[in-house]
Amino acid sequence: MNAISSPPAPSPSTPPRPLLVLLVDDEPSMVMGLRLLLQRDGYQICTASNGREALAIAEARRPDVIVSDVNMPEMDGWTLVREIRARPHMALTPFIFLTSRDEASDCVKGLGLGADDFISKVRAGDEISARVANCLRHRERLRNVFRMKTALPTRDAAAIRGAIEQFGIATLLSLCAAESKTGVLGVRHANDFASIRLRSGRVVGARVDGVVGLRGDDAIDDIMSWTEGSFEFASRPVVEPDEMNADVTFVLMEAARRADEAQLQPA
């Protein structure tokens, strides 16, 4: 009689990788305190003391969350979040600002650049783990909704709608690039309506209809300044003639450069 061999024992499953948080601050005591709190809750930590160092680490290690100070040497937090959001592979990486000031203007600026949340340094110790976990949950829901709904047939292509405060224009464009989307991103702000056309994740046209009609780079610059309003992305063939044909990273970085130059111009 032939022996019946036993089925092979199941191989042990690989435990999930701890989520990686990149802490960016030039204050060692702040970094050390937040590191201990996050490690206690199971997060893996890497650190940087300025935005330039943080960008290099983010490219190399692809953190799951970035928590960054605003005012730092070499590259500040505003520039860092712009650089992160201009890279499609980090379009949805949660980005939380640490700030020593609770000014509404800072929050508006940060959200417009693509930040997800702000934490006062005074309250960071009590809130950091909850804020990180909340941003991770929120981003995963948005990622799943975007991927699922923009995959629908064209007849169902009023795919995803939301508030600019929820996503941010930079994040939306980078996500479209990361997913190589073709369609139209419509944005409404006050009395203006804008549309950005994309083909295979590249920007091929932009316009703003309102009090002043804008096209191309001028339209992009105006849209990028909007920090509130609503959006809708619809997957559909883009048959209109191309007004431009640009990589999203280039579009976002050029818009940021022009915005910085405009701020430096005398009134």
N, C-alpha and C positions, 0 to 999 in steps of 0.2 A: 504494500500500500504506500502510495506516495504521501509524504508528509505535507501537510498544508502549512505553508509559511505564514507567519504572522505579518500583518501589514506594517510597513515601516512606521516608526514613531514619528509623530509630527515634529518638525523642527521648531524650536522656540521662536516666537515672533520677535522681530527686532523692536526694542522699545522706541517710542517716538523721540526724535531729537528735541531737547529743550529749546524753547523759543529764545531767540537771541535778541537782546536789547542793546543798542548802541547809545551810550551816554556821552554827551558832548558838553563840556564845561571846562573853563580854565580855573575853576575853584576846586582844588583837590578835596577839601572837606565836604563839599556838596556831592561830588562824585562818589566819595567813599560811603557817605551816608545812604545815598540812593542805591548804590551797588549792594550793600548789605541787605536792605529791605527787599530788593527784587530777587536777590539770590535766595533769600529765605522763602520766597514764594515760588521757587523752582525755575526762575529765568536764568539763562546764561548771559553773561555781561561782557561787552568789550567797551573800551573807552577811548576818547580823543579829547584833546585840550583846545582845539580850534576847528573851524569849519573845513579848512583845507585837508587837515589830517582825517577828519571824519568822512569826507567824500572819498578819499582813497580807501579807507577801511570799508565803507559801504559798498564800493565797487568790488572789493575783494571778497567780502564775507556775506554780503546780502542779508543784513539784519532784518528781523521780523518787525521791529519797531525802532524808531529813532526818537530820542528825547534830547533836546538841545537847548542850551542857553541862547539868548538873542545877541548880547554884546560880548564878542570874543575877538582876540587878535587874529590877524592874517585873513580870516574869512568869517564874517559874522553870520548869525543864524538866518537872516533874511536871504543872503546869497546862497547859503547852504540849501534851504528848502527850494529855492528856484532851481538849483543844480540837480537836486534829487528829482523834482517833478518834471524836469526836462528829459529825463531818462525813462523811456517807456517801460523798461523792466522793473523800475521802482515806482511806477505810477500809483500803486495802491499801498505802498509801504506807509503804515501809520506814522505821522510826524507830530510830536507833541513839543510845544515850546515851554521852556522854563523862563519865567520872567520875574524880575524884582519889582516891576511896576504893573499895576492893574488898570492901565489906561485903555479905554474902549478903542482908541485909534490904533493901538498896537494889535489888538485882537482882530480888527477889521482888516488891517494890512496883512497879517499872518494868514488869515482864512482865505484872503484873495490870492495869496501866493501858493496856497495848497496845504497849509497846516490843518491838522485835524482838531487840535485842542490846545489850550493854554493852562498851565499850572503855575500859581504863584509859588515862588521859592519858600515863602513863609509856611505854606500849607503842603508843600510837596511830600514831606515825610508821611503825612496822614493819607494822602490821596494817590500817590504814584501808582501803586499796584492796581487799584480799582480803575484808574484812568487808562492804564495800559491795557488791561483786560477788556474794558469797554470799547476802546478803539479797535482792538483786534476783532472783536465780535462784529462791530459795525462794518469794518472793511470787508470781512469775509461775506457778510450778507450782500453788500453792494457788488462785490466781485461775482458772486453766484447769480444775482439778478441780471447783471449786465451781460454775462456770458450766455445765460439761458435765453433771455428775451431778444437779444440781438441776433440770435441764431434762428429766430422764427422766420417763416416764409414772408415774402414782401407784402402780401395782403394783410398780414398781421403786424406790420412793421412799425406801428406807433409803439416802439419797443420799451423804452424806459423814460420815465419822466421824474423830475425831482427838483429840489431847490439848489441854487448855486452854492448856498451855504453848506449843503450836504456833501457836495463833491468838489466844487471849484473848477474853473475853466481849465487850468493847467492839468489837473488830474484827469479830467474828462478826455482832453486831447491825447495825453500820454497813454491812457487806457485804450483809446481807439487805435493808437499806433501799435501798442503791444499786441492787440488782438487783430491787427491788419484789417480793420473795419472799412467797409465802403458804405457811405450813406451821408446823411445830413444831420449836423448838430444845430438845432434851433435854440436860441437863447432870448428870453424876454426880460427886459430891465426897464422899469418905469414905463415911459411911452415909446421905447425903442424895441425893435425886434432885429435880431441878428441871425445869420446862418453861416455855418462853416461847412464846406463840402470836403469830404474825404474819399479818397480812392486807395484801397489797399493800405490804409494807415497813413497816407500822405495827404497833406493839405493842398487842395487844388483850387480853392476859391473861398472868399470870405466877403460878406457885405453886411452893412448895418443900414436898416431902413428906419427913418425917424425924422427928427427935425433937420438933421444934416445927413445926407446919404454918403456912406463911405465904402470903399472897396479895398481889397488886397491888404497890404501891410497896415494902412491907416485903420481899416476895419479891425484887424487883429489887435492893434494897440488899444483901441477903444473897448473892445470886448474884454480884454485882459484886465481892464480897470474895474470891471463890474464885480462887486462882492456880494450882491444880493439880487434875487430874481428867480426865474425858473428856467429849466431846460428840458428839451426832449431830443433824444437821439432816435432816428429812424433809419434802419437798414434798407437801402434801396439802390438800384443802379444810378450812378451819377453820369448823366449824358450831356450836361451843359458843358460848353467849352471851358477849358482850363484857363483860369486867370493867373495861377501860380502853380508850382509843383515843387513842394518843399517838404523836407523831413520835419517831423513835429519837434524834435529836439532843436533843430536850427530855428524854427519859427518861435519857440518859446524863449530861447536864449537871446535872439535878436530883439524880441519884444521887451525883455527885461533890460537889455542894454539901452534901448531907446528911452525906456521909462526912466532909467537912472540919469541919462544925459539930460532929459527934460527937467528933472528935479534940480540939476546943477546949474541950469540956465538962470540968469538973473531975471527977476520979475519985471 
